[in-house]
Amino acid sequence: MAGCGLVFHVAADYRLWARHPQELYRSNVDGTRNLLSAAKSAGVERVVYTSTVGCIGIPHGGIGNEDAAVSLADMVETISVRSSWRSRWRSSSRAAGFRW
């Protein structure tokens, strides 16, 4: 990241289920914390966090694609999990010296 003024964070482990949920946490929360720490150390001025959550629906008995509508039921668990991650991520980013 040395020499970068801006970093886009677009990566995530977005499985809908994991036998060991801590894998998702480690990848998404700890991974973001590591990215923020590295960005701060490199003197990055701004980090842009993006998310595609909710752009692909999950049809009953099928595989989602861009044509599958997203329903509220698709999002409920995802929203609560991401909300928990988001609060931890904000705490991590503040600790790393970034402002909102």
Secondary structure in CASP SS format (residue, H / E / C, confidence):
PFRMAT SS
TARGET T0000
AUTHOR 0000-0000-0000
METHOD secondary structure of the structure
MODEL  1
M C 1.00
A C 1.00
G C 1.00
C C 1.00
G C 1.00
L E 1.00
V E 1.00
F E 1.00
H E 1.00
V C 1.00
A C 1.00
A C 1.00
D C 1.00
Y C 1.00
R C 1.00
L C 1.00
W C 1.00
A C 1.00
R C 1.00
H C 1.00
P C 1.00
Q H 1.00
E H 1.00
L H 1.00
Y H 1.00
R H 1.00
S H 1.00
N H 1.00
V H 1.00
D H 1.00
G H 1.00
T H 1.00
R H 1.00
N H 1.00
L H 1.00
L H 1.00
S H 1.00
A H 1.00
A H 1.00
K H 1.00
S H 1.00
A C 1.00
G C 1.00
V C 1.00
E C 1.00
R E 1.00
V E 1.00
V E 1.00
Y E 1.00
T C 1.00
S C 1.00
T C 1.00
V C 1.00
G C 1.00
C C 1.00
I C 1.00
G C 1.00
I C 1.00
P C 1.00
H C 1.00
G C 1.00
G C 1.00
I C 1.00
G C 1.00
N C 1.00
E C 1.00
D C 1.00
A C 1.00
A C 1.00
V C 1.00
S C 1.00
L H 1.00
A H 1.00
D H 1.00
M H 1.00
V H 1.00
E H 1.00
T H 1.00
I H 1.00
S H 1.00
V H 1.00
R H 1.00
S H 1.00
S H 1.00
W H 1.00
R H 1.00
S H 1.00
R H 1.00
W H 1.00
R H 1.00
S H 1.00
S H 1.00
S H 1.00
R H 1.00
A H 1.00
A C 1.00
G C 1.00
F C 1.00
R C 1.00
W C 1.00
END
